[in-house]
Structures are given as C-alpha cells and as structure tokens.
Amino acid sequence: MKPSSVSTPDAQLDLRGTPCPINFVRTKLRLEKMPLGGLLEVWLDPGEPIEQVPDSLTMAGYQVEQITDCAGYFSLLVRRPLAGQ
C-alpha cells in the first residue's frame, strides 16, 4: 500500500445541494467542533460552492489541503489549525 501525502479525514460533511453561504457556515461550525489539527472532508457542488467556500475557509484561517473533482461534486479536505497558528 502506497503512503498518501494527505491523511485520512477525521470527519465527513456532505453539503451537496446546500447553497452559499450556508455551506460555508456549516463547514465552519463543524470545524470548530473538531479537535485542533483535525481534518474534515467536505463534499460541495460545482459552481459557486466550490468557487467560494475554499477561499472563505482560507480567509477564516483554515488550511485547505486538497480539492478533488469527483465527477458531479468536489471533495475538499480542510484542516482545523493548531492553537497559536
């Protein structure tokens, strides 16, 4: 088995069909409940959600580690920062 450069997510959030900015708000609330350094996988629709949510999360201080096109939706891996970062 080949090691992955990205860790396995600690949690998953399916926000397909959820409009902006609700999908950003739900992602941020879920990240705030996770342990520091936790990794969340978020499923987002194409268009405005995948265009807006990653940038909004980055501006809010979260680390977007990977965006994958899954044919019909996008998988976003975002990490809650450690304290003091």
Secondary structure, DSSP 8 states (H G I E B T S, - for coil): ----SS---SEEEE-TT--TTHHHHHHHHHHHHS-TT-EEEEEE-TTHHHHHHHHHHHHTT-EEEEEEE-SSSEEEEEE---TT-
